Amino acid sequence: MLNISFIPYKEFDRVKNSEAGKFDKLKIIGGMCRINALSAVKKAGSGHLGSSMSSMDINVMLYMSEMNIHDVGIDSPDRDLYSSSKGHDCPGQYAVLFGAGILSFEKLQMLRRLGGLDGHPDVKIPGIEANTGSLGMGISKAKGMALAKKLRGNDGRVFVMTGDGELQEGQIWESLQTAAYQKITNINVLVDFNKIQTDKSVDNIIDLCELERKFEIFGWHVHRCDGHDFEALDKAFKKLSSINDKPKVLIADTVKGKGISFMEGPASLEKGSGIYEWHSGAPDDDSYEAGLKELLDNTNALLNEAGMDPLSVEIVETREKNRVRLKDTAEKVVNAYGEALVELGKEREDIVVLDADLSADCGLRPFETAFPDRFLENGIAEQDMVSAAGGLALQGLLPIANSFGVFLASRANEQIYNNATENTKIIYVCHYSGLIPAGPGKSHQSLRDISLFGALPNCVIIEPCNAIETKAATNWCAGDTKDTCMMRLAISPSPRTIEFPEQYSFEFGKGTVLKDGKDAVIFAYGPVMLNETLLAAELLEKENISLKVVDMPWLNRVDGQWLEDTAGDCKSIYVLDNHSTYGGLGDCLLNAVMSSKKLIEKKFQKLGIDEYPACGTPKETLAYHKLDGKSIADIVGEAV
């Protein structure tokens, strides 16, 4: 059996009240927080450990020694403020907030759970000063906080953590030059310089070159130190506090995965194929046990040196070891997409694939390996990537731009619009689309992308539901239209593979009936939501209610005659959107229904997300928004 163990608060209290020296205490607390961060991610089943471990000692230094929150109070307007711009390191920050007495033990165990701790920082959580997770915004927000302190006459410094890969975002450099020009001197930027991005080294993605010199040219005071040496950090913060005429930056040299030897980079990179394995996701059971043992052994050794008893741990969950999880067995559409890209690349030399530091998540590695000259890695810079795609298209090539939908659709929206007005053809692929997975929180849940792309008159939007439809959609976008295309791809597998009838065909504006029915019809798309509609139909069947389930991958185009024929004699039409209720498939079909004399008298209801999305497990989150199979069955059953 696997035991998931945490360090209770009484142990932090014991260390803080001990006779050990200041830096010895900080080292011990750093080890304790690493244990809790590791266990929180393991219990959650996902999270970001590499970044949490690299920035951990800086967080410990700030909350346990440097910031004034324990002197003036966490609610004082004169308190020091800290936020993480990168946001990936929040499991580590939560562990430190618990150790500082700000978060409860119960909350610490609810990482990525409904009503618990979001997968990226959120202001509803005690101790969190700003919502982050969408990279590049943090320094600008911190600058606003620092300016507010000056305007109100409040004391207190402002600290903001950035990742090194995050420095590829253009907004970072806008904020740096304006902070210096506006003479905002109470701001301190902390660079977690661990030299590894998502899964490759920073130098391998976009080399930052002379980073210290860059900050200096932008008018900042620069200090650099070992981000795991508490004495060096202490001296660095004293130095920054003495600078009163410039904004300040501390470049902290850190190690991604610090504290667990097999997670530490760059050694971890060198052991394999140059890919860092521990950026996101929970460790497997054996790795968790090995990491926990190493952290406990090392921390207990420090306690022993300080003349203190070893740590006591609290087991909060016991589970069967090495159980098979859904994501290990189920079909993922992104894999089929990657295969389709390679086949297209073999056939057509005009195809160029662009990525924003998400090659593995977006299924692009096979194309990257097969056609390195036609694979463009742009780093964390979607706007630059999209405009580069525009230039490629103007010269007659077919660019396929990839990123998470929430970043690609919104951050680069103006650039996408500009490209579309040139009437060239570009394929945009919005990965990680929709509500699920909800664990990372609202910064990563893409629920606006259909509406943003849908405003372009020459853009066709498609979301496939299985491998067959994914390959068909990819080929259609590449070959069958002159229009700009946007494909949404779910990153999560469906609990079931969506099965097609034998006579399946992928036709413009038409969907596929997956289950016949006569009382009501529901249109949905994608592997996640179609699973819920099929489950609803199965539940309703037990109540003698017949629900027709239709896969409709065309999200802003519909064949009117097909829609009339498919709705048939069903008295009610439902549309399930994996998106906001505004601007999705529901609105597209509503417009068609209002234009049809045969359909206008039927009951019509849109189902989707009409608030900011919740964070939690797929089951929790779907139920919360009443988009799970049972809730859908209840809605349809009550109406019928």
TASUL-V967048 format. One record per residue. N is the residue number from 1. RES is the residue in three letters. OMEGA is omega in degrees with one decimal (999 if undefined). Layout:
N&RES&OMEGA, N&RES&OMEGA
//
This chain:
1&MET&178.8, 2&LEU&175.7, 3&ASN&175.3, 4&ILE&-169.9, 5&SER&177.1, 6&PHE&172.1, 7&ILE&-179.2, 8&PRO&-174.4, 9&TYR&-178.6, 10&LYS&178.6, 11&GLU&175.4, 12&PHE&178.2, 13&ASP&-179.3, 14&ARG&-178.6, 15&VAL&-178.3, 16&LYS&-178.2, 17&ASN&-178.0, 18&SER&178.9, 19&GLU&-179.2, 20&ALA&178.7, 21&GLY&-176.2, 22&LYS&-175.0, 23&PHE&174.2, 24&ASP&177.2, 25&LYS&-177.7, 26&LEU&177.5, 27&LYS&-179.7, 28&ILE&179.7, 29&ILE&176.4, 30&GLY&177.1, 31&GLY&179.9, 32&MET&179.3, 33&CYS&176.5, 34&ARG&177.9, 35&ILE&-177.9, 36&ASN&177.3, 37&ALA&178.5, 38&LEU&-177.6, 39&SER&178.4, 40&ALA&179.2, 41&VAL&179.0, 42&LYS&180.0, 43&LYS&-179.4, 44&ALA&-176.3, 45&GLY&177.3, 46&SER&-178.9, 47&GLY&-177.2, 48&HIS&-178.0, 49&LEU&-176.1, 50&GLY&-179.5, 51&SER&178.6, 52&SER&-178.0, 53&MET&-177.7, 54&SER&-178.3, 55&SER&-172.7, 56&MET&-174.3, 57&ASP&175.8, 58&ILE&177.1, 59&ASN&179.1, 60&VAL&179.5, 61&MET&-177.9, 62&LEU&-172.1, 63&TYR&-175.1, 64&MET&-174.5, 65&SER&-166.7, 66&GLU&-174.0, 67&MET&-173.2, 68&ASN&-171.9, 69&ILE&-179.6, 70&HIS&179.3, 71&ASP&-174.7, 72&VAL&-178.5, 73&GLY&-174.6, 74&ILE&-179.9, 75&ASP&-177.7, 76&SER&175.7, 77&PRO&179.2, 78&ASP&-178.1, 79&ARG&168.9, 80&ASP&-179.0, 81&LEU&175.7, 82&TYR&172.3, 83&SER&176.9, 84&SER&179.0, 85&SER&-177.6, 86&LYS&173.6, 87&GLY&-179.9, 88&HIS&-174.8, 89&ASP&-175.8, 90&CYS&174.0, 91&PRO&175.9, 92&GLY&178.7, 93&GLN&178.1, 94&TYR&179.4, 95&ALA&178.6, 96&VAL&176.8, 97&LEU&175.4, 98&PHE&179.7, 99&GLY&178.6, 100&ALA&178.4, 101&GLY&-176.5, 102&ILE&177.6, 103&LEU&179.1, 104&SER&177.9, 105&PHE&179.4, 106&GLU&179.6, 107&LYS&-178.3, 108&LEU&-178.9, 109&GLN&-175.4, 110&MET&175.2, 111&LEU&177.6, 112&ARG&176.6, 113&ARG&178.3, 114&LEU&-178.1, 115&GLY&-178.4, 116&GLY&-177.1, 117&LEU&-178.9, 118&ASP&-179.8, 119&GLY&168.6, 120&HIS&-172.9, 121&PRO&-179.6, 122&ASP&-172.0, 123&VAL&177.2, 124&LYS&-179.5, 125&ILE&179.0, 126&PRO&178.2, 127&GLY&179.8, 128&ILE&-173.0, 129&GLU&-177.5, 130&ALA&173.6, 131&ASN&179.7, 132&THR&-176.1, 133&GLY&169.9, 134&SER&-165.6, 135&LEU&173.1, 136&GLY&-173.3, 137&MET&-165.4, 138&GLY&-178.6, 139&ILE&177.9, 140&SER&178.5, 141&LYS&179.5, 142&ALA&177.2, 143&LYS&177.4, 144&GLY&177.1, 145&MET&-179.4, 146&ALA&178.2, 147&LEU&178.6, 148&ALA&177.7, 149&LYS&-179.8, 150&LYS&-177.9, 151&LEU&-179.0, 152&ARG&179.9, 153&GLY&180.0, 154&ASN&173.8, 155&ASP&176.8, 156&GLY&179.1, 157&ARG&177.5, 158&VAL&177.1, 159&PHE&176.4, 160&VAL&-179.6, 161&MET&172.6, 162&THR&170.2, 163&GLY&177.5, 164&ASP&175.5, 165&GLY&179.1, 166&GLU&-178.4, 167&LEU&173.8, 168&GLN&179.3, 169&GLU&-177.7, 170&GLY&-178.0, 171&GLN&177.1, 172&ILE&-174.3, 173&TRP&171.7, 174&GLU&-177.8, 175&SER&-179.8, 176&LEU&-176.4, 177&GLN&179.7, 178&THR&178.4, 179&ALA&178.9, 180&ALA&-178.6, 181&TYR&-179.1, 182&GLN&175.8, 183&LYS&176.9, 184&ILE&-169.1, 185&THR&-179.8, 186&ASN&178.4, 187&ILE&179.5, 188&ASN&176.6, 189&VAL&179.3, 190&LEU&-180.0, 191&VAL&174.7, 192&ASP&-171.2, 193&PHE&-178.5, 194&ASN&170.5, 195&LYS&178.2, 196&ILE&177.4, 197&GLN&-177.7, 198&THR&179.7, 199&ASP&175.6, 200&LYS&179.2, 201&SER&178.6, 202&VAL&-179.2, 203&ASP&-178.9, 204&ASN&179.1, 205&ILE&175.4, 206&ILE&-176.8, 207&ASP&-179.5, 208&LEU&177.5, 209&CYS&-173.1, 210&GLU&-171.6, 211&LEU&180.0, 212&GLU&-178.5, 213&ARG&179.4, 214&LYS&179.6, 215&PHE&-179.4, 216&GLU&179.8, 217&ILE&178.7, 218&PHE&172.9, 219&GLY&-178.1, 220&TRP&169.3, 221&HIS&-174.6, 222&VAL&172.4, 223&HIS&-179.2, 224&ARG&178.4, 225&CYS&174.8, 226&ASP&-176.4, 227&GLY&176.7, 228&HIS&-179.8, 229&ASP&-174.3, 230&PHE&177.3, 231&GLU&178.4, 232&ALA&177.3, 233&LEU&178.9, 234&ASP&178.3, 235&LYS&-178.8, 236&ALA&179.8, 237&PHE&175.5, 238&LYS&178.8, 239&LYS&179.7, 240&LEU&-179.7, 241&SER&-178.6, 242&SER&-179.7, 243&ILE&-174.1, 244&ASN&-175.0, 245&ASP&-178.2, 246&LYS&165.1, 247&PRO&-170.2, 248&LYS&177.0, 249&VAL&173.5, 250&LEU&173.9, 251&ILE&-177.1, 252&ALA&177.2, 253&ASP&-174.6, 254&THR&179.2, 255&VAL&178.8, 256&LYS&-177.6, 257&GLY&-174.8, 258&LYS&176.2, 259&GLY&176.5, 260&ILE&-166.7, 261&SER&-175.9, 262&PHE&175.2, 263&MET&-172.9, 264&GLU&174.0, 265&GLY&6.6, 266&PRO&179.6, 267&ALA&179.2, 268&SER&177.9, 269&LEU&-173.4, 270&GLU&-178.3, 271&LYS&-174.9, 272&GLY&-174.2, 273&SER&-178.2, 274&GLY&-179.3, 275&ILE&178.0, 276&TYR&-170.0, 277&GLU&-166.2, 278&TRP&179.5, 279&HIS&-177.9, 280&SER&-178.7, 281&GLY&178.8, 282&ALA&176.5, 283&PRO&173.6, 284&ASP&-173.0, 285&ASP&-178.6, 286&ASP&179.1, 287&SER&176.9, 288&TYR&-178.8, 289&GLU&179.3, 290&ALA&179.1, 291&GLY&179.0, 292&LEU&-179.9, 293&LYS&-179.4, 294&GLU&179.7, 295&LEU&178.7, 296&LEU&-179.3, 297&ASP&-177.9, 298&ASN&179.9, 299&THR&177.4, 300&ASN&176.1, 301&ALA&177.2, 302&LEU&177.3, 303&LEU&179.6, 304&ASN&178.4, 305&GLU&-180.0, 306&ALA&178.8, 307&GLY&-177.3, 308&MET&178.3, 309&ASP&178.0, 310&PRO&-177.8, 311&LEU&166.3, 312&SER&-178.2, 313&VAL&178.1, 314&GLU&177.3, 315&ILE&-177.0, 316&VAL&179.6, 317&GLU&173.3, 318&THR&-177.1, 319&ARG&176.2, 320&GLU&-178.9, 321&LYS&171.9, 322&ASN&176.9, 323&ARG&-178.7, 324&VAL&-179.5, 325&ARG&-178.4, 326&LEU&-173.0, 327&LYS&178.1, 328&ASP&-171.8, 329&THR&-169.9, 330&ALA&177.7, 331&GLU&176.0, 332&LYS&-176.4, 333&VAL&-177.1, 334&VAL&177.5, 335&ASN&177.6, 336&ALA&177.5, 337&TYR&178.5, 338&GLY&177.8, 339&GLU&180.0, 340&ALA&178.4, 341&LEU&-179.4, 342&VAL&178.8, 343&GLU&177.4, 344&LEU&179.5, 345&GLY&177.7, 346&LYS&-174.7, 347&GLU&-170.9, 348&ARG&-179.4, 349&GLU&-179.2, 350&ASP&-177.6, 351&ILE&176.9, 352&VAL&-179.2, 353&VAL&-179.3, 354&LEU&-175.5, 355&ASP&178.6, 356&ALA&178.1, 357&ASP&179.5, 358&LEU&-172.7, 359&SER&-178.3, 360&ALA&-179.2, 361&ASP&-176.0, 362&CYS&176.8, 363&GLY&-173.4, 364&LEU&-174.9, 365&ARG&178.5, 366&PRO&178.3, 367&PHE&179.4, 368&GLU&-179.4, 369&THR&-175.5, 370&ALA&-174.5, 371&PHE&-175.2, 372&PRO&-179.6, 373&ASP&-180.0, 374&ARG&174.2, 375&PHE&-177.1, 376&LEU&175.6, 377&GLU&-175.3, 378&ASN&-176.7, 379&GLY&-175.7, 380&ILE&-174.6, 381&ALA&-174.7, 382&GLU&-178.5, 383&GLN&177.7, 384&ASP&-179.4, 385&MET&-176.2, 386&VAL&178.1, 387&SER&174.0, 388&ALA&175.3, 389&ALA&177.7, 390&GLY&178.1, 391&GLY&176.8, 392&LEU&-178.9, 393&ALA&179.0, 394&LEU&179.3, 395&GLN&170.3, 396&GLY&176.3, 397&LEU&178.4, 398&LEU&178.7, 399&PRO&175.6, 400&ILE&-173.6, 401&ALA&-174.4, 402&ASN&168.6, 403&SER&172.2, 404&PHE&-174.1, 405&GLY&-176.3, 406&VAL&179.1, 407&PHE&-176.1, 408&LEU&-174.4, 409&ALA&-172.9, 410&SER&-175.9, 411&ARG&-177.7, 412&ALA&-172.7, 413&ASN&-179.6, 414&GLU&178.7, 415&GLN&177.0, 416&ILE&178.2, 417&TYR&-179.2, 418&ASN&178.1, 419&ASN&-177.4, 420&ALA&-179.4, 421&THR&178.1, 422&GLU&177.1, 423&ASN&171.1, 424&THR&-179.3, 425&LYS&175.7, 426&ILE&173.8, 427&ILE&175.1, 428&TYR&-179.9, 429&VAL&-177.5, 430&CYS&-179.8, 431&HIS&176.4, 432&TYR&-173.2, 433&SER&172.0, 434&GLY&-171.6, 435&LEU&-171.2, 436&ILE&3.5, 437&PRO&-176.8, 438&ALA&-177.7, 439&GLY&179.5, 440&PRO&178.3, 441&GLY&-168.1, 442&LYS&179.3, 443&SER&-176.2, 444&HIS&-178.7, 445&GLN&-171.4, 446&SER&-175.4, 447&LEU&179.0, 448&ARG&-168.3, 449&ASP&179.3, 450&ILE&-178.9, 451&SER&-179.0, 452&LEU&177.2, 453&PHE&-176.8, 454&GLY&178.2, 455&ALA&177.3, 456&LEU&-175.2, 457&PRO&-177.3, 458&ASN&-179.5, 459&CYS&177.1, 460&VAL&-175.4, 461&ILE&-175.8, 462&ILE&167.0, 463&GLU&179.5, 464&PRO&-173.9, 465&CYS&-179.5, 466&ASN&-175.9, 467&ALA&-178.8, 468&ILE&-177.3, 469&GLU&178.8, 470&THR&179.4, 471&LYS&178.2, 472&ALA&-178.9, 473&ALA&179.0, 474&THR&179.2, 475&ASN&179.0, 476&TRP&-179.4, 477&CYS&-177.2, 478&ALA&-170.3, 479&GLY&-167.0, 480&ASP&-177.7, 481&THR&173.6, 482&LYS&-177.0, 483&ASP&166.2, 484&THR&179.6, 485&CYS&169.9, 486&MET&174.8, 487&MET&172.3, 488&ARG&177.5, 489&LEU&175.9, 490&ALA&179.1, 491&ILE&-178.4, 492&SER&174.5, 493&PRO&173.1, 494&SER&173.2, 495&PRO&175.8, 496&ARG&170.9, 497&THR&-179.6, 498&ILE&-175.9, 499&GLU&178.0, 500&PHE&172.4, 501&PRO&-177.0, 502&GLU&-175.8, 503&GLN&-177.4, 504&TYR&171.1, 505&SER&-179.2, 506&PHE&-175.0, 507&GLU&-176.3, 508&PHE&174.7, 509&GLY&-176.9, 510&LYS&177.7, 511&GLY&-175.4, 512&THR&175.9, 513&VAL&179.8, 514&LEU&178.9, 515&LYS&-176.8, 516&ASP&179.1, 517&GLY&-174.1, 518&LYS&-175.8, 519&ASP&-179.2, 520&ALA&178.4, 521&VAL&177.3, 522&ILE&177.8, 523&PHE&178.7, 524&ALA&-176.6, 525&TYR&176.9, 526&GLY&-174.2, 527&PRO&-176.1, 528&VAL&-174.3, 529&MET&176.7, 530&LEU&174.3, 531&ASN&-179.1, 532&GLU&179.1, 533&THR&177.5, 534&LEU&176.3, 535&LEU&177.8, 536&ALA&179.8, 537&ALA&178.9, 538&GLU&177.6, 539&LEU&-179.2, 540&LEU&179.7, 541&GLU&178.1, 542&LYS&178.4, 543&GLU&-179.3, 544&ASN&174.4, 545&ILE&-172.9, 546&SER&-178.4, 547&LEU&176.1, 548&LYS&-179.0, 549&VAL&-176.3, 550&VAL&171.0, 551&ASP&-180.0, 552&MET&-175.2, 553&PRO&-178.8, 554&TRP&-168.8, 555&LEU&176.2, 556&ASN&175.0, 557&ARG&178.8, 558&VAL&174.2, 559&ASP&-173.6, 560&GLY&-179.5, 561&GLN&177.7, 562&TRP&-179.3, 563&LEU&178.3, 564&GLU&-178.7, 565&ASP&-176.2, 566&THR&177.7, 567&ALA&174.7, 568&GLY&-177.8, 569&ASP&178.1, 570&CYS&-177.0, 571&LYS&-175.9, 572&SER&177.2, 573&ILE&175.6, 574&TYR&175.4, 575&VAL&180.0, 576&LEU&179.7, 577&ASP&169.3, 578&ASN&-164.6, 579&HIS&169.7, 580&SER&177.1, 581&THR&178.8, 582&TYR&171.3, 583&GLY&-178.9, 584&GLY&178.8, 585&LEU&179.7, 586&GLY&179.4, 587&ASP&178.0, 588&CYS&-178.7, 589&LEU&177.1, 590&LEU&178.2, 591&ASN&179.6, 592&ALA&178.8, 593&VAL&-179.3, 594&MET&179.6, 595&SER&-175.2, 596&SER&177.3, 597&LYS&-179.2, 598&LYS&-172.1, 599&LEU&-169.8, 600&ILE&-179.5, 601&GLU&-177.7, 602&LYS&173.3, 603&LYS&-178.7, 604&PHE&-179.9, 605&GLN&175.5, 606&LYS&173.6, 607&LEU&-179.5, 608&GLY&-177.7, 609&ILE&-177.6, 610&ASP&175.3, 611&GLU&174.9, 612&TYR&-172.1, 613&PRO&177.8, 614&ALA&175.3, 615&CYS&179.0, 616&GLY&174.8, 617&THR&177.0, 618&PRO&-178.5, 619&LYS&-179.7, 620&GLU&-171.8, 621&THR&177.0, 622&LEU&179.0, 623&ALA&179.9, 624&TYR&-178.8, 625&HIS&179.8, 626&LYS&178.1, 627&LEU&175.8, 628&ASP&-176.2, 629&GLY&-178.6, 630&LYS&-179.2, 631&SER&178.1, 632&ILE&178.2, 633&ALA&178.7, 634&ASP&-178.5, 635&ILE&-178.3, 636&VAL&-177.7, 637&GLY&179.9, 638&GLU&-178.9, 639&ALA&-178.3, 640&VAL&999
//
